[in-house]
Amino acid sequence: MECQWKPDEQGLQQILQLLKESQSPDTSTQRSVQQKLEQLNQYPDFNNYLIFVLTKLKTEDEPTRSLSGLILKNNVKSHYQNFPNGVSDFIKNECLQNIGDSSPLIRATVGILITTIASKGELQNWPELLPKLCLLLDSEDYNTCEGAFGALQKICEDSAEILDSDMLDRPLNVMIPKFLQFFKHNSPKIRSHAIACVNQFIISRTQALMLHIDPFIENLFALAGDEEPEVRKNVCRALVMLLEVRLDRLLPHMHNIIEYMLQRTQDQDENVALEACEFWLTLAEQPVCKEVLSGHLPKLIPVLVNGMKYSEIDIILLKGDVEEDEAIPDNEQDIRPRFHRSRTVAQQHEGGDSIEEEEDDEDDLDDDETISDWNLRKCSAAALDVLANVFRDDLLLHILPLLKELLFHQEWLIKESGILVLGAIAEGCMQGMIPYLPELIPHLVQCLSDKKALVRSITCWTLSRYAHWVVSQPPDIYLKPLMTELLKRILDSNKRVQEAACSAFATLEEEACTELVPYLAFILDTLVFAFSKYQHKNLLILYDAIGTLADSVDKKSLTHSLTHSLTHSHFYEAPDKDFMIVALDLLSGLAEGLGGNIEQLVARSNILTLMYQCMQDKMPEVRQSSFALLGDLTKACFQHVKPCIANFMPILGTNLNPELISVCNNATWAIGEISIQMGSEMQPYVPMVLQQLVEIINRPNTPKTLLENTAITIGRLGYVCPQEVAPMLQQFIRPWCTSLRNIRDNEEKDSAFRGICTMITVNPGGVVQDFIFFCDAVASWMNPKDDLREMFYKILHGFKNQVGDENWRRFSDQFPLALKERLAAFYGV
């Protein structure tokens, strides 16, 4: 039926004016357009105007008509459920009438609109859509066929699951055979659509496709030599997926498929070649790989190796001709610290590692660049890597003759690809490579100073893949020259090389461990110098390298050469708070790893002044990390922290605000560590913090991490200043006991329980009402130290004697059986 809706001329002009304005580059114009669009959304027939401009207003230019359709698409996404019936019917009709518009841009826009409506759960409420689109495929008019196929392809991509469900009466039983007919269509674009549609149903092993799997595969083979790159790409993609789900059907033809994929991996069109190259990656995961591929290796290996050269476009994208870029500031989006999460101090639990209550899941989305980063070079290298792991040293037969030519080639591009090949086979072919390494490693160390930055950076990576072998050799011959050159590369004038060198260095540190001790002074000189040189993004990688160094090297020996201050003030010059946080956390890691050995470092630096400033920063994460560092330094070298306690304690007191969980948690933990070191001298500071801690432990819905740390800190304060804390015992004993019963026996739990016992001795009345909770907490200890067990024993027996046997029996009858048995077994009560 033809809807009788007609636009009002004035309204139409107003909307056209808006569409024109929205194409302006000026941001303030853009903003006012957004506001007007929002206002117009209040009128139900606004969307009628938009579809009218898209489909009926042929006098307007195409970009304006298309834009109108895209705005409508966004409205469908956001407000479709509020469209009046008349409006949504009008839009659906107009879409189906105009799917064959003579303009490719308008066809595509209508297709997008149709699929957006379909994905709003509307496939059920628009039963005529699929039959109508399938009918239009048979149209004599090319535009109509192409438009309908474009829409169907998008629907297959977006709604594959629903299409295969009973909700729609299984339309695929009709659609898939229909699509297969179009594999032979005379238009390449239509052939391409047809394969792309069917490809959506391979991985899910959709029943309707599995019924037609043989004709599907035959049709694919028929298109193998198609002149259209898009068709060849879709054929390759189909074969790669079939390899995963219907290997049985491909096996009889495997020889021919491999021959075909060998040709396609060398396709003129890089997108086709990349799609075909995925085949080798997928095949390597199949158990039949070795058997079906052995005979083809002599042909395949040179093809993969050839694919590992940088293409011209790669070099342009990588700015491969820019040798020195260290002074060019990083892009904003390059420098978010990617994996870093500020430190939260947490307790170890029974049967598990520390639980961090308030972790957000890191976004799984990498930056856009990593998606577009996948190219023929990387895919070929990955394929060679996995094949090396399948064929092991048998692969070398085919690789070694090639490597000889590549590695010593005059042209840098070819030499670079050879170094990449050498790195790619390192894991799988290590055994067979050993005889050649004494000659190759010195050659690679020389390549570290090649004049091309891209050669220097790949060499860093390849050397790191052989670090394990280097470390097992006499250090003077291999490790020392490698170390020297790699440290120079950390100070390279090219950022890509700096990054590769830092990563390689971190790998080397993990492999070498104590072998690095003789070079420590030199290493630290370099790393500290790099701080003043690096742009933001690489600073993060550098922090990582220093953190790894602290983990790898025997802690004692670090002190002898560690006379450098790692706290150069330019840690903090960066206005970007992320870097302050990373730096604070790195220092925390060093303090934790080095323990007392960090003392000399602290003595020679202004770290305490800097930390004092960070403790007062406006940004909560900076304060959070600085309190963690304060706690770690308190444990490692309290003699340097002690003079500052009078300044630090009031700040800690004001940060006991449970609204900021992690800040509050770390401040609480630091107070506990300080109490243990201060002993009775903690007395003047108890009033600053005790009241807040007691309030926090009694708050409903406080996260477990914070409750546990609060309980430990209250216990530790009571241990060193029992007279000050014991009078409040009754206000916190119950939540105190319940929050500490689940954590593992450790030093912190030990000192906290000593505190509670000492306070009970001072104020026994404070525990009487909740004594059952104390019993339960005591029973949570697996093996307390003897003197702590003695304290528990005294309190339990004291209580029992106080109330008399009869009352004790009545009291202990309320205990759960397990608790009763434990107390009887361990403490004889």
C-alpha positions in Angstrom: 0.0 0.0 0.0 1.2 3.5 -0.8 1.3 5.8 2.3 -0.4 9.2 1.8 2.0 11.1 4.0 3.2 14.4 2.4 5.9 16.7 3.9 5.1 20.3 4.8 7.2 22.5 2.4 8.5 24.8 5.2 9.5 21.9 7.4 11.3 20.2 4.5 13.3 23.4 3.8 14.2 23.6 7.5 15.5 20.1 7.6 17.5 20.5 4.3 19.1 23.6 5.8 20.1 21.5 8.9 21.6 18.8 6.7 23.6 21.4 4.8 24.9 22.9 8.0 25.9 19.5 9.4 28.4 19.1 6.6 30.2 22.2 7.8 33.7 21.6 9.3 33.1 24.2 12.0 32.7 22.5 15.4 30.3 25.0 17.0 28.0 24.7 14.0 28.2 20.9 14.4 27.2 21.3 18.0 24.1 23.4 17.3 23.1 20.9 14.6 23.3 18.1 17.2 21.0 20.2 19.6 18.5 20.9 16.9 18.4 17.2 15.8 17.7 16.2 19.5 14.8 18.7 19.6 13.4 17.5 16.3 13.3 14.0 17.6 10.3 15.0 19.7 8.2 15.3 16.6 6.9 11.8 15.5 7.0 12.6 11.8 10.5 14.1 11.8 11.7 10.6 10.7 9.2 10.7 7.8 11.0 13.8 6.5 14.3 12.1 6.8 13.3 9.0 4.8 11.6 11.3 2.3 14.8 13.2 1.7 16.7 9.9 1.3 14.3 8.2 -1.1 12.1 10.7 -2.8 14.0 14.0 -3.1 15.9 13.1 -6.2 16.7 16.8 -6.9 19.0 17.0 -3.9 22.7 16.0 -4.1 23.6 12.4 -3.0 25.7 13.2 0.0 22.9 15.2 1.6 20.3 12.4 0.9 22.7 9.8 2.2 23.3 11.9 5.4 19.6 12.2 5.9 19.4 8.3 5.9 22.3 8.0 8.3 20.7 10.4 10.8 17.5 8.3 10.5 19.6 5.2 11.1 20.9 6.7 14.4 17.4 7.6 15.4 16.3 4.0 14.7 19.2 2.8 16.9 18.2 5.1 19.8 14.5 5.6 19.6 12.9 2.9 17.4 10.6 1.5 20.0 9.0 5.0 20.3 8.3 5.4 16.6 4.5 5.4 16.0 3.3 2.5 13.8 2.5 4.7 10.8 6.0 6.1 10.8 7.8 2.7 11.0 5.6 1.3 8.3 6.2 4.2 6.0 10.0 3.8 6.6 9.9 0.1 5.9 8.0 0.5 2.7 10.2 3.3 1.4 13.3 1.2 2.1 12.0 -1.8 0.1 10.8 0.5 -2.8 14.3 2.1 -3.1 16.8 -0.7 -2.4 17.5 -0.6 -6.2 18.2 3.2 -6.4 20.5 4.0 -9.3 23.1 5.6 -7.0 25.5 3.1 -5.2 25.7 5.5 -2.2 21.9 5.7 -1.8 21.6 1.9 -2.2 24.2 1.3 0.4 22.5 3.8 2.8 19.1 2.1 2.4 20.8 -1.2 3.0 22.3 0.0 6.2 18.9 1.4 7.3 17.2 -1.9 6.6 19.7 -3.9 8.6 19.6 -1.5 11.5 15.8 -1.9 11.7 16.2 -5.7 11.3 18.8 -5.8 14.1 16.3 -4.1 16.5 14.6 -7.5 16.8 12.5 -6.5 13.9 13.1 -9.5 11.7 10.1 -11.1 13.5 7.9 -8.0 13.0 8.9 -7.5 9.4 8.0 -11.0 8.0 7.9 -9.8 4.4 11.5 -8.4 4.5 13.6 -11.6 3.8 11.2 -13.1 1.1 11.0 -9.7 -0.6 14.8 -9.2 -0.6 15.3 -12.8 -1.9 12.7 -12.1 -4.6 14.5 -8.9 -5.6 17.7 -10.9 -6.2 16.0 -12.3 -9.3 15.3 -8.8 -10.7 16.5 -8.2 -14.3 17.7 -4.8 -13.1 21.3 -4.9 -11.8 20.9 -2.1 -9.3 18.0 -3.9 -7.6 19.8 -7.2 -7.4 23.0 -5.6 -6.1 21.1 -3.4 -3.5 19.1 -6.4 -2.2 22.3 -8.5 -2.0 24.1 -5.7 -0.1 21.3 -5.6 2.4 21.2 -9.4 2.8 24.9 -9.5 3.3 24.6 -7.0 6.2 21.7 -9.0 7.7 23.7 -12.2 7.5 26.6 -10.5 9.3 24.4 -8.9 12.0 21.8 -11.5 12.6 23.3 -14.9 11.8 22.0 -16.5 15.0 18.4 -15.5 14.6 18.4 -16.6 10.9 19.2 -20.1 12.1 16.5 -20.2 14.8 12.9 -21.5 14.9 11.7 -18.0 15.6 11.7 -17.2 11.9 10.8 -20.6 10.5 14.4 -21.3 9.4 14.7 -19.0 6.3 18.2 -20.2 5.7 16.8 -23.5 4.2 15.7 -21.3 1.3 18.4 -18.6 1.4 21.5 -20.7 1.3 20.6 -22.7 -1.9 19.5 -19.4 -3.4 22.9 -17.8 -2.6 24.7 -20.7 -4.1 23.0 -20.1 -7.5 24.6 -16.6 -7.6 28.2 -17.9 -7.4 28.0 -18.1 -11.1 26.5 -14.7 -11.7 28.1 -12.6 -14.4 28.7 -9.6 -12.2 31.8 -9.9 -9.9 30.2 -7.7 -7.2 27.2 -10.1 -7.0 29.4 -13.2 -6.9 31.3 -11.5 -4.1 28.1 -10.8 -2.1 26.9 -14.3 -2.5 30.1 -15.9 -1.1 30.2 -13.4 1.7 26.7 -14.2 2.7 27.3 -18.0 2.9 30.6 -17.4 4.7 28.7 -16.1 7.7 27.4 -19.6 8.4 30.6 -21.7 8.2 32.1 -21.3 11.7 28.8 -21.9 13.5 28.4 -25.2 11.4 24.8 -24.0 10.5 22.7 -27.0 9.6 21.3 -25.5 6.4 24.8 -25.0 5.1 26.1 -28.4 6.2 23.3 -30.0 4.1 24.8 -28.2 1.0 28.4 -28.4 1.9 29.5 -30.4 -1.2 27.9 -28.1 -3.8 29.3 -25.1 -1.8 32.8 -26.5 -2.0 32.5 -27.3 -5.7 31.2 -23.8 -6.4 34.2 -22.4 -4.4 36.6 -24.4 -6.5 34.9 -23.1 -9.7 35.6 -19.5 -8.6 39.3 -20.2 -7.7 40.6 -18.3 -10.7 38.1 -15.4 -10.6 39.4 -12.1 -12.0 37.9 -10.1 -9.2 40.1 -9.7 -6.1 37.2 -9.4 -3.7 35.9 -12.8 -5.0 39.3 -14.4 -4.6 39.5 -13.0 -1.1 36.1 -14.4 -0.1 37.1 -17.8 -1.6 40.2 -17.9 0.5 38.4 -16.8 3.6 35.9 -19.6 3.1 38.6 -22.2 2.7 40.4 -21.0 5.9 37.2 -21.4 7.9 36.3 -24.7 6.3 39.7 -26.0 7.4 38.6 -25.4 11.0 35.1 -26.9 10.8 35.0 -29.3 7.8 38.5 -30.6 7.4 37.0 -34.0 6.5 35.4 -32.5 3.3 38.6 -30.7 2.3 41.0 -33.6 2.8 40.3 -35.4 -0.5 41.2 -32.2 -2.3 44.0 -31.1 0.0 46.8 -31.3 -2.5 45.0 -29.0 -4.9 43.9 -26.6 -2.2 47.5 -26.2 -1.0 48.7 -25.6 -4.5 45.9 -23.0 -4.9 46.7 -21.3 -1.6 50.4 -21.1 -2.5 49.4 -19.1 -5.6 47.0 -16.9 -3.7 49.5 -16.1 -0.9 51.5 -14.5 -3.8 48.4 -12.7 -5.1 49.0 -9.2 -6.6 46.3 -7.9 -4.3 47.6 -7.7 -0.7 44.2 -8.3 0.8 43.9 -11.6 -1.0 47.4 -12.6 -0.1 46.8 -11.8 3.6 43.5 -13.8 3.6 45.3 -16.8 1.9 48.3 -16.6 4.3 45.9 -17.2 7.2 45.5 -20.6 5.7 49.0 -21.7 6.8 48.4 -20.4 10.4 45.1 -22.4 10.6 46.6 -25.5 9.0 49.5 -25.6 11.5 47.0 -26.1 14.3 45.5 -29.2 12.6 47.0 -32.6 13.6 47.2 -33.5 9.8 49.5 -30.5 9.1 52.7 -32.5 9.1 51.4 -35.2 6.9 49.7 -33.0 4.2 52.2 -30.2 4.1 55.6 -32.0 4.2 55.8 -32.4 0.4 55.0 -28.7 -0.2 57.6 -27.1 2.1 60.2 -26.5 -0.6 57.6 -24.2 -2.3 55.9 -22.8 0.7 58.9 -21.7 2.7 60.2 -19.3 0.0 56.7 -17.8 -0.4 56.4 -17.1 3.3 59.9 -15.7 3.6 59.2 -13.5 0.6 56.0 -12.2 2.3 58.1 -11.1 5.3 59.6 -8.2 3.5 58.2 -4.7 4.3 55.9 -3.6 1.5 56.3 0.0 0.2 53.1 1.0 2.0 54.4 -0.5 5.3 57.5 1.7 5.0 55.4 4.8 4.4 53.1 4.0 7.3 56.1 3.3 9.6 57.8 6.5 8.4 60.7 4.1 7.7 62.6 6.9 6.1 62.5 9.0 9.3 65.6 7.9 11.1 65.7 10.2 14.1 62.4 11.0 15.7 63.3 11.0 19.4 62.5 14.7 19.7 59.1 14.5 18.0 56.5 14.5 20.8 54.3 11.4 21.0 50.7 11.5 19.8 48.2 11.6 22.7 46.7 8.3 21.8 50.1 6.6 21.7 50.8 7.1 25.3 48.1 5.9 27.6 49.8 3.5 30.0 48.2 0.4 28.7 48.5 -2.3 31.3 49.0 -0.3 34.4 46.7 -0.4 37.3 47.5 1.5 40.5 48.6 -0.6 43.5 46.0 -1.7 46.0 47.4 -3.5 49.0 45.3 -6.7 49.6 45.4 -9.7 52.0 46.1 -13.3 50.9 43.0 -15.5 51.3 42.7 -19.1 52.1 42.9 -21.2 48.9 43.4 -18.3 46.6 45.5 -15.2 45.7 44.7 -11.7 46.8 41.3 -10.6 45.8 41.0 -7.1 44.5 37.5 -6.0 45.2 37.2 -3.0 43.0 38.9 -4.0 39.8 37.3 -2.8 36.6 37.9 -5.1 33.7 40.4 -3.6 31.5 38.8 -2.8 28.1 39.5 -5.7 25.8 39.6 -3.3 22.9 43.1 -2.5 21.9 43.8 0.7 20.1 42.6 0.8 16.6 46.2 0.6 15.3 46.6 -3.0 16.5 43.7 -4.1 14.4 44.9 -2.5 11.2 48.4 -3.6 12.1 47.8 -7.1 10.9 49.4 -7.4 7.5 51.0 -9.9 5.1 54.4 -9.5 6.8 53.2 -10.2 10.3 50.9 -13.0 9.1 53.8 -14.7 7.1 56.1 -14.4 10.1 53.5 -15.9 12.4 52.9 -18.7 10.0 56.6 -19.5 9.8 56.8 -19.4 13.6 54.0 -21.9 14.1 55.3 -24.1 11.2 58.7 -24.1 12.8 57.0 -25.5 16.0 55.4 -28.2 13.9 58.3 -29.3 11.7 61.1 -28.4 14.1 64.6 -28.9 12.6 63.2 -30.5 9.4 62.3 -26.9 8.4 65.9 -25.8 8.4 66.7 -27.9 5.3 64.6 -25.4 3.4 65.4 -22.2 5.4 69.1 -22.3 5.8 70.0 -21.8 2.1 67.6 -18.8 2.0 68.9 -17.3 5.2 72.5 -17.2 4.0 71.5 -15.0 1.1 69.2 -12.8 3.1 71.2 -12.1 6.2 74.2 -10.7 4.4 72.4 -8.9 1.6 73.5 -5.5 0.5 69.9 -4.1 0.3 68.6 -3.2 3.8 65.0 -4.3 3.1 66.1 -7.9 2.3 68.6 -8.1 5.1 65.8 -6.9 7.5 63.4 -9.6 6.4 66.2 -12.2 6.9 66.7 -11.1 10.5 62.9 -11.4 11.0 63.0 -14.9 9.6 65.8 -15.8 12.0 63.7 -14.6 14.9 60.6 -16.3 13.7 62.2 -19.8 13.7 64.0 -19.3 17.0 61.5 -21.2 19.1 60.8 -24.1 16.9 64.2 -24.7 15.4 66.5 -23.8 18.3 68.2 -27.2 18.5 69.1 -27.2 14.9 70.2 -23.6 14.9 72.8 -24.0 17.7 75.8 -24.9 15.4 75.2 -21.7 13.5 74.7 -19.3 16.4 78.4 -18.7 17.2 78.7 -17.1 13.8 75.2 -15.5 13.7 75.0 -13.8 17.1 78.1 -11.6 16.5 76.7 -10.7 13.1 73.4 -9.7 14.7 75.2 -7.7 17.4 76.8 -5.8 14.5 73.4 -5.2 12.9 72.4 -3.5 16.1 74.3 -0.5 14.8 73.0 -0.6 11.2 72.3 2.8 9.7 68.6 1.9 9.1 66.4 2.2 12.2 64.1 -0.6 11.0 67.0 -3.0 10.8 68.2 -2.0 14.3 64.7 -2.5 15.8 64.1 -5.9 14.3 67.6 -7.0 15.3 66.7 -6.2 19.0 63.7 -8.5 18.7 65.5 -11.4 17.1 68.4 -11.3 19.6 65.9 -11.4 22.4 64.5 -14.7 20.9 68.0 -16.2 21.3 68.7 -14.7 24.7 68.5 -18.1 26.4 71.4 -19.4 24.3 73.5 -16.3 24.7 73.2 -16.5 28.5 74.3 -20.1 28.5 77.7 -19.2 26.8 80.9 -17.7 28.2 79.7 -14.2 29.0 82.7 -12.3 27.6 82.2 -13.7 24.1 78.5 -13.1 23.7 76.7 -11.5 26.6 79.0 -8.6 27.1 79.1 -7.3 23.5 75.3 -7.9 23.3 74.7 -6.0 26.6 76.9 -3.1 25.5 75.2 -2.7 22.1 71.7 -3.2 23.5 72.2 -0.5 26.1 73.3 1.9 23.3 70.1 1.0 21.5 68.1 2.0 24.6 69.5 5.4 24.0 68.9 5.3 20.2 67.7 8.4 18.4 64.7 6.5 17.0 61.7 5.8 19.2 60.8 2.5 17.5 64.4 1.3 18.2 64.2 2.5 21.8 61.0 0.5 22.3 62.4 -2.6 20.7 65.6 -2.3 22.8 63.8 -1.9 26.1 61.6 -4.9 25.4 64.6 -7.0 24.3 66.5 -5.9 27.4 63.7 -6.9 29.7 63.7 -10.4 28.1 67.5 -10.6 28.5 67.2 -9.6 32.1 64.8 -12.4 32.8 67.1 -14.9 31.1 70.4 -13.6 32.6 69.5 -12.8 36.2 72.7 -12.7 38.3 74.8 -12.8 35.1 74.0 -9.1 34.9 75.7 -8.1 38.2 79.1 -7.1 36.7 77.3 -4.7 34.4 74.9 -3.1 36.9 76.5 0.3 37.2 76.6 0.6 33.5 73.0 -0.6 33.1 71.7 1.8 35.6 73.7 4.7 34.1 72.0 4.0 30.8 68.5 3.5 32.2 68.7 6.7 34.3 70.0 8.7 31.3 67.2 7.3 29.2 64.7 8.9 31.6 65.8 12.4 30.5 65.7 11.4 26.9 62.5 9.5 26.3 59.1 10.6 25.2 56.1 9.5 27.2 55.2 6.2 25.5 58.6 4.7 25.8 59.0 5.9 29.4 56.4 3.3 30.3 58.4 0.5 28.6 61.5 1.8 30.4 59.7 1.6 33.8 58.9 -2.0 32.9 62.6 -2.8 32.1 63.7 -1.3 35.4 61.0 -3.2 37.3 62.2 -6.4 35.6 65.8 -5.6 36.6 64.7 -5.3 40.2 63.0 -8.7 40.0 65.8 -10.5 38.1 69.0 -9.5 39.9 70.0 -10.9 43.3 68.9 -8.2 45.7 72.1 -7.9 47.7 74.3 -7.3 44.7 72.1 -4.5 43.5 73.1 -2.4 46.5 76.8 -2.4 45.5 76.3 -0.6 42.3 73.1 0.9 43.0 74.4 4.1 44.2 72.3 5.9 41.7 69.2 7.6 42.6 66.4 6.2 40.6 64.2 9.0 41.8 65.5 11.7 39.5 63.2 14.6 39.7 62.2 14.3 36.1 60.0 11.4 37.1 57.7 14.0 38.3 58.1 16.8 35.8 55.7 15.1 33.5 52.3 16.9 34.0 50.7 13.6 33.1 49.5 12.0 36.4 49.6 8.5 34.8 53.4 8.7 34.8 53.6 9.8 38.4 51.5 6.8 39.3 53.6 4.4 37.3 56.8 5.9 38.8 55.4 5.7 42.4 54.4 2.1 41.8 57.8 1.2 40.2 59.5 2.6 43.3 57.1 0.6 45.5 58.1 -2.5 43.5 61.8 -1.7 44.0 61.3 -1.1 47.8 59.5 -4.4 48.1 62.0 -6.3 46.0 65.2 -4.7 47.4 64.0 -4.5 51.0 66.7 -3.0 53.2 69.0 -2.7 50.2 67.0 0.3 49.0 68.2 2.3 52.0 71.3 3.8 50.2 69.1 4.9 47.3 66.6 6.7 49.6 69.4 8.3 51.6 70.8 9.9 48.4 67.5 11.1 47.0 64.7 13.5 47.6 62.2 10.7 47.4 60.5 11.6 50.7 59.9 15.2 49.8 58.5 14.1 46.4 56.3 11.5 48.2 55.1 14.1 50.7 53.9 16.2 47.7 52.2 13.2 46.0 50.4 12.4 49.2 48.6 15.7 48.9 47.9 15.5 45.2 44.4 16.3 44.0 44.1 13.1 42.0 43.1 10.1 44.2 45.1 7.6 42.2 48.3 9.5 42.9 47.6 9.6 46.6 46.7 5.9 46.5 50.1 5.0 45.0 52.0 7.3 47.3 50.5 5.7 50.4 51.5 2.2 49.0 55.0 3.6 48.6 55.0 5.0 52.1 54.0 1.6 53.5 56.8 -0.1 51.5 59.5 2.4 52.5 58.3 2.1 56.1 59.0 -1.7 55.9 62.2 -1.3 54.0 64.1 1.6 55.7 62.1 3.2 58.5 65.1 5.2 59.7 64.6 7.6 56.8 60.8 7.8 57.1 60.7 8.3 60.9 61.7 12.0 60.9 58.7 12.8 58.6 56.0 10.9 60.6 54.7 14.1 62.3 54.0 15.5 58.8 52.7 12.3 57.3 50.2 11.2 60.0 47.7 14.1 59.7 47.6 13.5 55.9 46.9 9.8 56.4 44.2 10.7 58.9 42.4 13.0 56.4 42.5 10.2 53.8 40.5 7.7 55.8 37.5 8.4 53.6 35.8 5.1 52.6 34.2 6.8 49.6 37.5 6.5 47.9 38.1 2.8 48.6 41.6 2.3 47.2 43.0 5.5 48.7 41.4 4.7 52.1 42.7 1.1 51.9 46.3 2.1 51.2 46.3 4.9 53.8 45.0 2.4 56.4 47.6 -0.2 55.5 50.4 2.4 55.8 49.2 3.4 59.2 49.4 -0.2 60.3 53.0 -0.6 59.0 54.0 2.7 60.7 52.5 1.6 64.0 54.6 -1.6 64.1 57.8 0.5 63.5 56.9 3.3 65.9 55.9 1.1 68.8 54.8 3.0 71.9 55.9 6.3 70.2 52.7 6.0 68.1 50.7 7.2 71.1 50.2 10.9 70.1 48.9 9.9 66.7 46.2 7.4 67.8 43.5 10.0 68.3 44.0 11.2 64.6 43.0 7.9 63.2 41.2 5.5 65.6 37.7 7.0 65.5 37.6 6.8 61.6 39.0 3.3 61.5 36.3 2.1 64.0 33.6 3.8 61.8 34.9 2.1 58.7 34.9 -1.4 60.1 31.3 -0.9 61.2 30.1 0.5 57.9 27.6 -1.7 56.0 28.8 -2.9 52.4 32.4 -2.0 52.9 34.5 -4.1 50.4 36.4 -7.1 51.9 39.9 -5.8 51.1 39.3 -2.5 53.0 37.6 -4.4 56.0 40.6 -6.7 56.3 43.2 -4.0 56.2 41.2 -1.9 58.7 41.0 -4.8 61.1 44.7 -5.4 60.8 45.6 -1.8 61.4 43.3 -1.5 64.4 44.9 -4.7 65.8 48.4 -3.3 65.2 47.5 0.1 66.9 46.2 -1.9 69.9 49.4 -3.9 70.0 51.6 -0.9 70.3 49.2 1.4 72.3 46.8 -1.0 74.1 45.8 1.6 76.8 44.6 4.0 74.1 42.7 1.5 71.9 41.4 -1.1 74.4 38.6 1.1 75.8 36.9 1.0 72.4 37.1 -2.8 72.1 33.4 -3.4 72.4 32.7 -1.1 69.4 34.8 -3.1 66.9 35.5 -6.7 68.3 32.6 -8.3 66.4 33.3 -7.0 62.8 37.0 -7.3 63.6 36.7 -11.1 64.2 34.5 -11.8 61.2 36.7 -9.9 58.7 39.9 -11.6 59.7 38.7 -15.2 60.0 39.2 -15.9 56.3 42.7 -14.6 55.6 45.8 -16.8 55.6 48.2 -17.0 58.5 50.9 -14.3 57.9 52.9 -11.6 59.6 50.2 -9.0 59.4 47.5 -11.3 60.8 50.0 -12.3 63.6 50.6 -8.8 64.8 46.9 -7.9 64.6 45.9 -10.9 66.8 48.7 -10.1 69.3 47.1 -6.6 69.5 43.6 -8.0 70.1 44.9 -10.4 72.9 46.8 -7.6 74.5 43.6 -5.4 74.5 41.4 -8.2 75.9 43.9 -8.5 78.8 43.5 -4.7 79.4 39.7 -4.7 78.9 38.2 -8.2 79.3 34.7 -6.7 79.6 34.8 -5.4 76.1 34.8 -8.9 74.6 32.3 -10.7 76.8 29.2 -10.2 74.7 30.9 -11.3 71.5 33.2 -14.0 72.9 31.8 -16.6 70.4 33.2 -14.5 67.5 36.6 -14.3 69.2 36.6 -18.1 69.5 35.7 -18.5 65.9 38.6 -16.1 64.8 41.1 -18.0 67.0 40.0 -21.3 65.4 40.8 -19.8 61.9 44.5 -20.0 62.7 46.3 -23.0 61.1 49.5 -22.8 63.1 50.1 -19.7 65.2 53.5 -19.1 66.7 54.0 -20.7 70.1 53.7 -17.5 72.1 50.6 -16.4 70.2 49.0 -19.8 70.8 49.9 -19.4 74.5 48.0 -16.0 74.5 45.0 -17.7 72.9 45.1 -20.5 75.5 45.3 -18.1 78.4 42.3 -16.0 77.2 40.1 -19.1 76.5 40.9 -20.8 79.8 40.6 -17.5 81.7 37.1 -17.0 80.3 36.1 -20.6 81.0 37.3 -20.4 84.6 35.5 -17.0 85.0 32.1 -18.4 84.0 32.5 -21.9 85.5 32.2 -25.3 83.8 28.4 -25.4 83.7 28.0 -22.0 82.0 30.9 -22.8 79.6 29.2 -26.0 78.6 26.0 -24.1 77.8 28.0 -21.5 76.0 30.0 -23.9 73.9 26.9 -25.9 73.0 26.0 -23.0 70.7 29.2 -23.6 68.7 29.1 -25.3 65.3 30.5 -28.8 65.6 33.7 -28.0 63.6 34.5 -25.0 65.9 33.9 -27.1 69.0 36.2 -29.8 67.8 39.0 -27.5 66.8 39.0 -25.6 70.2 39.0 -28.9 72.1 41.8 -30.3 70.0 44.1 -27.2 70.0 43.3 -25.5 73.3 41.8 -28.2 75.4 38.5 -26.3 76.1 
